[in-house]
Amino acid sequence: MPRLALALIASIVLSIIGYIAVVAWSGSEETLAAMRQLSAPAWAAVLALSLGNYLTRFARWQRYLARLGADSLPPPGTHALIYTAGFALTTTPGKAGETVRGVILKRYYQVPFALSLSAFFVERLMDLVSVLVIVVLAVPVAIGSDLRGIAVLLVIAALALLPLLHNRTLLAWLKRRVRRWPHRPRVVGLHVLALFTSSAALLQNRSLYEGLALGLLAWTLEGIGLYLILQGMGVDIALTVAIGIYGLSTLVGALTLVPGGLGGTEISMVALLVAAGADQATAAGATLICRIASLWFAVLLGMLAATWLALGGLPQAAPDSTPP
């Protein structure tokens, strides 16, 4: 845990430095003036959409654990606090810090850590697929491309192939191939395949598409939040463009493999907003507000939830329970 805390502190410090650099590069006075254009009601609406994102993902998390057979889950209110507490460590490498939820559920409610790890893995997988679907659908629509029909067909084909993720024959074939790899990638590959195997119940048709639908809803809400930010700052932009920009910049941030997508998400979002017609200062301001409302709002709520739980929001740990 100390390492995760240090990683969180380092990410916050580096983010502050990076955001100051973005403001200075875009013109501090112009950027701050652009950010001040967003009214209090608009801020409230954007934060409410982010809350909708978190609640949607929590609902999916609960469904995943129930489908995996977890029968000793805490009451919904306490469980929501435990889930939210994981957001405090969102900016740790690979969001690994969010698995603290599983540690808490194991220690205080005897939920096997293997179940929460499987749920976490499928959560991340469905988030990635959801953002990919949003990008593939929104970007061609946003730019008025003739590729819109092809994009729809690609998404339909991909969704039809998703059940292969739990196909035993395919997984066995992949395992044989991975075992021929060099040591380090072989260990990682076999670990990932083991997660697919342990998560098979969540990759069946109903759970798979239900989880994907909730992921699409969650991340579309954040895209709508970016749209409201831009409207509030006087940028005339289509809703599909805003959603596409949010999805694409989030995807770029994820591909950089930097915790929280820090740096890659911000730079790509500014560049895409400028390409969409926003001036540089407004693009930088909108990006900072979007990241505050989506990423750092979650981190703040996570810290508050973790503090509440630490101050007595959890029952006494079972005497025979041990950390995973």
N, C-alpha and C positions, 0 to 999 in steps of 0.2 A: 504493500500500500504506500509506503514512503516514496517509492520510485514513481508511482502514479501521481502522487501529490506534486512531486518535483516536476514531472512532465506537464502537469496542468499549469503550474506557476510559470514554467518556461514558455508555454504556449501563449499565456496571457500577456507576458512581458513582450515577447516577440510580436504579438499581434498589435499591441499598443504602438510599438516602434514602427511596424509596417503601416498602420493606419495614419500615423503622424506623417510618414513619408508620402503616402498617397495624397493627403491633404496638401502638403507642401508642394508636391509635384503638380497638382491640379490648380494651385493657387488657393492659399489658405482662406483669404477673405471671401473669394467667390464661392468656394466649396461650402464654407460655413453658412454663408448667406443663402445658398441653395437649400441646405438642410433645414434652415429656419422656416422655409416656406411650408413645410409639412405641419398642418394644424394638429392640435391635441386630439380632436375626434378622429382624424386620419391615423394618427399614431395608435389610438385605441383599437381601431378597426384592424390594423395590420397585426397588432399583438394578439387580438382575438383570433385571427386566422392562424397564427402560429400555435396558439393554444389548441385550436381545432386539429392541427397537425399532430400535436403531442397526444391528444385524447384518442384520435383515430388509431395511432400506432399502439397506444396502450390497450385499446380494445382488441387489436390484432394479437398482441402479446398474450393477453389473457386467454384468447381462443386457442392459441398455439399450445400453451401449457396444459389447458384442459384436454386438447386432442392427444397430447402425449401421455396423458394419464395422471397428471399431478392432481392429487385428491386432498391436499392439505393446504391449499392456498389461503393467504390471509384475507380478511374482509376487504371489499373493493376499495374503500378509502385508504386503508393502510397499504394495500398493494399498489395503489396509484402513487403514493408517496415513495414507496420503494423503487418503483419504475422511474419516477422523476429523479430520484437521487442519483441514478445512473448518468443522467445528463451532466452532472457536475464534472464527469470525466470524459465527456464527448471528445475533447480535443487531445486525448491521449492517442498514441499510435494505434491505428486500426480500430479506433473506438473501443479498444480492449478493456479500458477502464469501466465501460458500461456493464461488463460482466459482474461487477460488484453486486448487481441485483441478485444474481444467482448465489453469490456468497451469503447474502443476507437471508434469502429464502431457504438456503440449506441450513444455516445456523439456527434460525429462529422458527422455521416452519417445516423443517425436515423434507423439503422438496429436493430430490436428488439433483446435484449440480449438472449431471449429464443431460437432464431434461431442459434446464434453463440454457445450457450451452447450445443445444440443438435449436431451441427457439430463437436464440440470439443469431445463430448462423443463418437460419432461414429468413429472419428479419432483414439482415444485411443483404442477403441475396435478392429478396423481393424489392427492397428499396432500390437496388441497382437496376433490376429489370424494369421497375416502375418508371424510373427517371429515363431509361433508354427508350421506353415506349413513348413517354411524353415528348422527348426530343424528336424521335422519328416522325411522330404525328404532327407536332406543333411547328417545327421548323419549315417543312414544305408548305404548310398552310400559311404561315407568317410571310413567307417571301413570294407567295403566289406562284409557286413552281408547278410545272406540269408533272412533277414527280409525286404529287399528292396521292394519286391512285396506286402507284407502285408502293408508296410508303404504307398505305393501308393494307395492301396485300402482304407486305413483308411482316407487318405486325401480326396479322391473322395467322400467317404461317408459323411465326415464332411462338405464338400462344398455343398453337396446335401441337408444337413439338416439345413444349415445356414438360409434359408428363414423363418424357424420357429421362428427366433428372433422377427419377427413382427406379428406373428400369434395372433390374438385377443383372441381366445379361450384359448390358452396356457398362455398368459399373465394374463387373468382373473383368471385362475386356480392357477397360481403362486401367484397372489395377495391375493387370499383367504387363501392360505397356509402361506404366509408371515405374514398376520395379526394375526396369532396364536403365533408368536414368541414373546420373551421378548421385552421390550420397545426399548432398544437401537438398537439391530439388526433389529427390525421391522421398525424403522424409516429409517435406512440405506437401507434396502431391498425395501421398498415402494418408496424411492427416486430413486433408480436404475431402478425399474420397470416403474416409471413415465418418466424417460429419454428414456427408450426403446419405450414407447408409443409416446412421442413427436418426436422421431427420426424415426418413422415408414417409412416416405417417403424415407429415406436413406437406409433402410434395405429391400427395394423391390429388386427383382432380378437384374435389370440392374444396379442400383446404388450400390447395395451390392457387386456384383462381379467386377464392375469397380473399386470401392474403394479398394477392396482386391487386385486386379491386380496392382494398383498403389502402394499399400503398399508393395507387394512382390518385385516390382522393386526398390523401395526406399531402403529397407533394404538389398537387394542383393547387391546393389551398395556399401554399407558400408562393407559387407563381402568381396567384391572384393578389397576394400581398404586395409583390413587387409592382404589379400593375397599379394598385392604389397609391403606392409611393410615388410612382412616376406621374400619375394624374394629379396628385397633390402638389407636385413640384412644377406643374405646368408643362409636362412633356406629353404631347399628343401621340399616343402609341396604342396599337391594337392589343386586345387582351391576349390573343394567341401569340403575338410577338413577345409580350412580357413573359408569358408562361414558357415559351421556347427558350428565351434568354436565361431564365432562371434554371431550367432543366439542363441546358447545355453548359452553363458555367459551373453548376453543381457536378456534372459529369466530369468536366475538365479537372475540377478540384479533386475529385475522387481518384482520377487517373494519375495525379501527381504523387499519390501515396503519402502525402503530407498530412499529419493529424488535423482533422477538421476541414481538410481542403484549403487550409490557410495559404494565402498567397495566390495560388492558382485560381481559386474561385473568384477572388476579388479582381485580379488582373483581367481575367477573361470576361467578367461581367461588365467592367468599365469599357473594355474594348468593344463588346457587343452593343452596349447602349450607345456609344459614340457612333458605331456603324448604323444604328437604327435612327440616328438623327439628334440625339441629345448632345449638348455641348459638354466639354470635358469636365468642367466643374460640377455640373448637374449630375453627370454620370457617376462621378466619384462620390458625390453626396448621397445619391440614391443607393449606390452599392453599400456604403457604410451603414446607412439606415437599415437596409435589407439584412445585412449580416448581424447587426445588433438585434433586430427583431426576430431573426430566425435562429442563429447560432448562439449568440451571447445571452439572449433572453432565456434559452434553454439551460445554459450553464448556470445562470443566476438562480433559476427555479430549482435546479439540481442541488446547488449549495444550500438553499433554504430548506429543501426537503431533507437533505442529509443532516442538517443541523437539528431539525425538528425530531427526526428519528433518534439521533444521538442523545437528545435531551429527555428521552423517555417515551418515544413513540413506538417502541418495540417491546414485546414481552421478554421475560428472562429466557436466555438461551437454554435449550434442553441440556442436561448434564452430560449426556452421552453423545452430543452432536459435535462434530469436528469439521474444520474448514476443509473444502475439497482439495 
